[in-house]
Structures are given as C-alpha cells and as structure tokens.
Amino acid sequence: MLKVTLKIEGMMCGMCEAHINDVIRKVVPDAKKVKSSYAKGVSTFICEEEPDKEEITAAIAETGYTLQAMDTEEYTKKIIWIVLD
C-alpha cells in the first residue's frame, strides 16, 4: 500500500476540499482514507498502486486547482495492541 500526498494550490474552503476528494476518488478508484485540508493545501489518500501523476494533474486542473507536487511513500497499517489483565 502507498500513502500519496498531493500539494494543491487554490483550495479556499470546505467545498474546495470536497471537490478535490471527489476528483481523487474518480481518478483513483481504489483510493481509501481520502482527506484534504484547504488550510494546509494538502490532500492525502491510500492506494494499492502509484497513481498516474499526469491524469491526477489534468483532473485537478479541470476543477480550477493546481497540483504543485505529488509524493508517495510506503504505508503500513498501524496496529494497536490492547492488553487486558
């Protein structure tokens, strides 16, 4: 699994975040945990394979925003252990 972080210019409000989240879900159908922050100018999601940067860039540009950078890193699920006595 990969964690993808997109740096996006132009988000100004919660509706902007929703628009970007919708675009990500359309372009990357297996995207999970899709989150955006207009305050930070960042969107993140988890997926199986590295998404096509050109396709994401074009889809985001169609909605009026600009993809400035895309970073990917290995994602490992966090396991929380609970010990009961």
GUTORRO-301206 format. One record per residue (C-alpha): y, z, x; residue in one letter; residue number from 1. Coordinates in steps of 0.5 Angstrom, whole numbers, always signed. Each point is the difference from the previous one (the first is absolute). Example, Ala and Ser with C-alpha at 12.3 -4.5 7.8 and 13.67 -1.06 7.14 Angstrom:
# GUTORRO-301206
<pt Y="-9" Z="+16" X="+25" resn="A" resi="1"/>
<pt Y="+7" Z="-2" X="+2" resn="S" resi="2"/>
***
This chain:
# GUTORRO-301206
<pt Y="+0" Z="+0" X="+0" resn="M" resi="1"/>
<pt Y="+7" Z="-1" X="+2" resn="L" resi="2"/>
<pt Y="+7" Z="+3" X="-1" resn="K" resi="3"/>
<pt Y="+5" Z="-5" X="-1" resn="V" resi="4"/>
<pt Y="+8" Z="+2" X="+1" resn="T" resi="5"/>
<pt Y="+5" Z="-5" X="-2" resn="L" resi="6"/>
<pt Y="+7" Z="+1" X="+1" resn="K" resi="7"/>
<pt Y="+4" Z="-3" X="-5" resn="I" resi="8"/>
<pt Y="+8" Z="-2" X="-1" resn="E" resi="9"/>
<pt Y="+3" Z="+0" X="-7" resn="G" resi="10"/>
<pt Y="-3" Z="+6" X="-4" resn="M" resi="11"/>
<pt Y="+5" Z="+4" X="-3" resn="M" resi="12"/>
<pt Y="-3" Z="+4" X="-6" resn="C" resi="13"/>
<pt Y="-7" Z="+2" X="-3" resn="G" resi="14"/>
<pt Y="+0" Z="-7" X="-4" resn="M" resi="15"/>
<pt Y="+0" Z="-3" X="+7" resn="C" resi="16"/>
<pt Y="-6" Z="+4" X="+2" resn="E" resi="17"/>
<pt Y="-4" Z="-2" X="-6" resn="A" resi="18"/>
<pt Y="+2" Z="-8" X="+1" resn="H" resi="19"/>
<pt Y="-3" Z="+1" X="+8" resn="I" resi="20"/>
<pt Y="-6" Z="+4" X="-3" resn="N" resi="21"/>
<pt Y="-2" Z="-6" X="-5" resn="D" resi="22"/>
<pt Y="+1" Z="-5" X="+6" resn="V" resi="23"/>
<pt Y="-4" Z="+3" X="+4" resn="I" resi="24"/>
<pt Y="-6" Z="+1" X="-5" resn="R" resi="25"/>
<pt Y="+1" Z="-7" X="-2" resn="K" resi="26"/>
<pt Y="-1" Z="-3" X="+8" resn="V" resi="27"/>
<pt Y="-5" Z="+5" X="+2" resn="V" resi="28"/>
<pt Y="-5" Z="+1" X="-6" resn="P" resi="29"/>
<pt Y="-4" Z="+6" X="+4" resn="D" resi="30"/>
<pt Y="+7" Z="+4" X="+1" resn="A" resi="31"/>
<pt Y="-1" Z="+7" X="-1" resn="K" resi="32"/>
<pt Y="+5" Z="+6" X="+0" resn="K" resi="33"/>
<pt Y="+6" Z="-5" X="+0" resn="V" resi="34"/>
<pt Y="+6" Z="+4" X="+1" resn="K" resi="35"/>
<pt Y="+7" Z="-2" X="+1" resn="S" resi="36"/>
<pt Y="+7" Z="+4" X="+2" resn="S" resi="37"/>
<pt Y="+7" Z="-3" X="-1" resn="Y" resi="38"/>
<pt Y="+3" Z="+6" X="+4" resn="A" resi="39"/>
<pt Y="-5" Z="-2" X="+6" resn="K" resi="40"/>
<pt Y="+0" Z="-7" X="-1" resn="G" resi="41"/>
<pt Y="-8" Z="+0" X="+1" resn="V" resi="42"/>
<pt Y="-6" Z="-2" X="-4" resn="S" resi="43"/>
<pt Y="-7" Z="+2" X="+1" resn="T" resi="44"/>
<pt Y="-7" Z="-1" X="-2" resn="F" resi="45"/>
<pt Y="-7" Z="+0" X="+2" resn="I" resi="46"/>
<pt Y="-5" Z="-6" X="+0" resn="C" resi="47"/>
<pt Y="-6" Z="-3" X="+3" resn="E" resi="48"/>
<pt Y="+2" Z="-6" X="+4" resn="E" resi="49"/>
<pt Y="+7" Z="-1" X="+3" resn="E" resi="50"/>
<pt Y="+4" Z="-4" X="-5" resn="P" resi="51"/>
<pt Y="+4" Z="-7" X="+2" resn="D" resi="52"/>
<pt Y="+7" Z="+2" X="+2" resn="K" resi="53"/>
<pt Y="+3" Z="-7" X="-2" resn="E" resi="54"/>
<pt Y="-3" Z="+1" X="-7" resn="E" resi="55"/>
<pt Y="+3" Z="+7" X="-1" resn="I" resi="56"/>
<pt Y="+7" Z="-2" X="+3" resn="T" resi="57"/>
<pt Y="+0" Z="-6" X="-5" resn="A" resi="58"/>
<pt Y="-2" Z="+4" X="-6" resn="A" resi="59"/>
<pt Y="+5" Z="+6" X="+2" resn="I" resi="60"/>
<pt Y="+6" Z="-6" X="+1" resn="A" resi="61"/>
<pt Y="-1" Z="-3" X="-6" resn="E" resi="62"/>
<pt Y="+2" Z="+7" X="-4" resn="T" resi="63"/>
<pt Y="+6" Z="+0" X="+5" resn="G" resi="64"/>
<pt Y="-2" Z="+5" X="+5" resn="Y" resi="65"/>
<pt Y="-1" Z="-1" X="+7" resn="T" resi="66"/>
<pt Y="-6" Z="+2" X="+4" resn="L" resi="67"/>
<pt Y="+2" Z="+2" X="+7" resn="Q" resi="68"/>
<pt Y="-7" Z="+3" X="+3" resn="A" resi="69"/>
<pt Y="-7" Z="+1" X="-1" resn="M" resi="70"/>
<pt Y="-4" Z="+5" X="+4" resn="D" resi="71"/>
<pt Y="-8" Z="+1" X="-1" resn="T" resi="72"/>
<pt Y="-4" Z="+6" X="+2" resn="E" resi="73"/>
<pt Y="-7" Z="+3" X="-1" resn="E" resi="74"/>
<pt Y="+0" Z="+4" X="-6" resn="Y" resi="75"/>
<pt Y="-6" Z="+6" X="+0" resn="T" resi="76"/>
<pt Y="+0" Z="+3" X="-7" resn="K" resi="77"/>
<pt Y="+1" Z="+8" X="+1" resn="K" resi="78"/>
<pt Y="-5" Z="+5" X="-2" resn="I" resi="79"/>
<pt Y="+2" Z="+7" X="-2" resn="I" resi="80"/>
<pt Y="-5" Z="+5" X="+1" resn="W" resi="81"/>
<pt Y="-1" Z="+6" X="-4" resn="I" resi="82"/>
<pt Y="-4" Z="+6" X="+2" resn="V" resi="83"/>
<pt Y="-2" Z="+5" X="-5" resn="L" resi="84"/>
<pt Y="-2" Z="+7" X="+2" resn="D" resi="85"/>
***
